[in-house]
Amino acid sequence: MFDVNNMLKELKQNYSGYSVLEDLPDIADNNYKDKLSKLYPECEAISIDYAVMEKSRNIYVVPGNFGWDDIGTWNSLERYIEKDENDNILNGNIITYNSKNNVVYSGDKKIILLDADNVFCIDTDNVLVIGNKDSINKVHELRNK
């Protein structure tokens, strides 16, 4: 947990790529969200751990049993999204026939699963990825292909 202004100060002090965010106004400024939405895509994809936490002298640890889960993986969907009666995780305009144990994530496009078992289908604006559900966490490896 952290205060946004304090985290921005930590970024400025500890992260060499901070220059992209230097024009960011104070969080209380009415233009903060608009400016952030323009600057954020220019930022390097780096974890907060590497950018700040490992370098900061203003970090404290509070022991506790809060639980933890890597919700940034496709497999984590199974722990947080309700499955249908056939153990499918469906998000979007999806119709299933005799299909079980699948993960389908779609926007507006209608997707029909017919006799599908243990597959995933991820539909984005510019790519459709389909594969065996056992390989779903490899999707991130395809990001730049």
C-alpha positions as CSV (number, residue, x, y, z in Angstrom):
1,M,0.0,0.0,0.0
2,F,1.3,3.4,-0.8
3,D,0.4,7.1,-1.3
4,V,0.4,8.0,-5.0
5,N,2.4,11.1,-4.6
6,N,4.9,9.3,-2.5
7,M,5.2,6.5,-5.1
8,L,5.7,9.1,-7.8
9,K,8.5,10.6,-5.6
10,E,10.1,7.1,-5.3
11,L,9.9,6.6,-9.0
12,K,11.6,9.9,-9.7
13,Q,14.4,9.1,-7.2
14,N,14.9,5.4,-8.1
15,Y,13.8,4.7,-11.6
16,S,15.9,6.0,-14.6
17,G,12.9,5.7,-16.9
18,Y,10.9,8.2,-14.9
19,S,11.5,11.1,-17.4
20,V,8.5,10.0,-19.4
21,L,6.3,10.9,-16.4
22,E,8.0,14.2,-15.4
23,D,5.2,16.3,-17.0
24,L,2.6,14.4,-14.9
25,P,0.7,16.9,-12.7
26,D,-0.2,16.3,-9.1
27,I,-2.8,13.6,-8.6
28,A,-5.2,16.3,-7.2
29,D,-5.0,18.2,-10.5
30,N,-8.1,17.8,-12.7
31,N,-5.9,17.0,-15.7
32,Y,-4.0,14.2,-14.0
33,K,-6.0,11.3,-15.5
34,D,-5.9,12.7,-19.0
35,K,-2.2,13.3,-18.9
36,L,-1.5,9.9,-17.3
37,S,-3.5,8.1,-20.1
38,K,-1.3,9.8,-22.7
39,L,2.0,9.2,-20.9
40,Y,1.5,5.7,-19.6
41,P,1.8,3.9,-23.0
42,E,5.3,5.5,-23.4
43,C,6.5,3.9,-20.1
44,E,8.7,0.8,-20.1
45,A,7.0,-2.4,-19.1
46,I,8.9,-3.1,-15.8
47,S,7.6,-4.4,-12.5
48,I,7.3,-2.0,-9.6
49,D,9.6,-4.4,-7.7
50,Y,12.6,-3.7,-10.1
51,A,11.8,-0.1,-10.8
52,V,11.3,1.0,-7.2
53,M,11.0,-1.5,-4.4
54,E,14.5,-3.0,-4.6
55,K,16.1,0.5,-4.6
56,S,14.0,2.5,-2.2
57,R,15.1,3.4,1.3
58,N,11.5,4.3,2.2
59,I,9.9,0.8,2.1
60,Y,8.7,-1.1,5.2
61,V,7.5,-4.6,5.7
62,V,4.5,-5.4,7.8
63,P,4.1,-9.1,8.7
64,G,0.7,-10.5,8.0
65,N,-1.1,-13.4,6.4
66,F,-3.0,-11.6,3.6
67,G,-2.9,-14.4,1.1
68,W,-1.5,-13.9,-2.4
69,D,-2.3,-15.0,-5.9
70,D,-0.8,-14.1,-9.2
71,I,-3.9,-12.7,-10.8
72,G,-1.9,-11.7,-13.8
73,T,-2.0,-15.2,-15.4
74,W,-4.7,-16.7,-17.5
75,N,-4.8,-19.7,-15.2
76,S,-5.9,-17.5,-12.4
77,L,-9.3,-17.0,-14.1
78,E,-10.3,-20.4,-12.9
79,R,-10.0,-19.3,-9.3
80,Y,-12.0,-16.0,-9.7
81,I,-14.5,-16.3,-12.5
82,E,-17.5,-18.5,-12.1
83,K,-17.7,-21.5,-14.4
84,D,-20.8,-22.7,-16.2
85,E,-22.4,-26.1,-15.7
86,N,-19.8,-27.6,-18.0
87,D,-16.7,-26.0,-16.3
88,N,-16.3,-23.4,-19.1
89,I,-15.1,-19.9,-18.3
90,L,-16.9,-17.7,-20.8
91,N,-16.6,-13.9,-21.2
92,G,-18.4,-12.4,-24.2
93,N,-20.9,-13.4,-26.8
94,I,-20.3,-17.2,-26.6
95,I,-22.5,-20.2,-27.3
96,T,-21.4,-23.7,-26.4
97,Y,-22.6,-27.1,-27.6
98,N,-21.3,-30.2,-26.0
99,S,-18.2,-28.3,-24.8
100,K,-16.4,-28.5,-21.4
101,N,-13.4,-27.3,-19.5
102,N,-12.7,-24.3,-21.8
103,V,-11.7,-20.7,-21.4
104,V,-13.1,-18.2,-23.9
105,Y,-12.5,-14.5,-23.7
106,S,-14.1,-12.3,-26.4
107,G,-15.4,-8.9,-27.1
108,D,-18.4,-8.4,-29.4
109,K,-17.7,-11.2,-31.8
110,K,-19.9,-14.2,-31.4
111,I,-17.9,-17.4,-30.8
112,I,-19.4,-20.8,-30.9
113,L,-17.8,-23.8,-29.3
114,L,-18.8,-27.1,-30.8
115,D,-17.6,-30.4,-29.2
116,A,-14.6,-28.5,-27.7
117,D,-12.7,-29.8,-24.6
118,N,-9.8,-28.2,-22.8
119,V,-9.2,-25.4,-25.2
120,F,-8.8,-21.6,-24.8
121,C,-9.8,-18.9,-27.2
122,I,-8.7,-15.3,-26.6
123,D,-10.2,-12.7,-29.1
124,T,-8.7,-9.2,-29.1
125,D,-9.0,-6.4,-31.6
126,N,-6.2,-7.6,-33.7
127,V,-5.6,-11.3,-33.0
128,L,-7.4,-14.5,-32.2
129,V,-5.4,-17.0,-30.2
130,I,-6.7,-20.6,-29.9
131,G,-4.9,-23.4,-28.2
132,N,-4.9,-26.3,-25.7
133,K,-5.8,-24.9,-22.3
134,D,-2.7,-26.5,-20.8
135,S,-0.7,-23.9,-22.8
136,I,-2.7,-20.8,-21.9
137,N,0.1,-19.2,-19.8
138,K,2.3,-19.2,-22.9
139,V,0.0,-16.5,-24.5
140,H,2.2,-13.7,-23.1
141,E,5.1,-15.1,-25.1
142,L,3.2,-14.3,-28.3
143,R,2.7,-10.7,-27.4
144,N,5.4,-9.3,-29.8
145,K,5.0,-11.8,-32.7
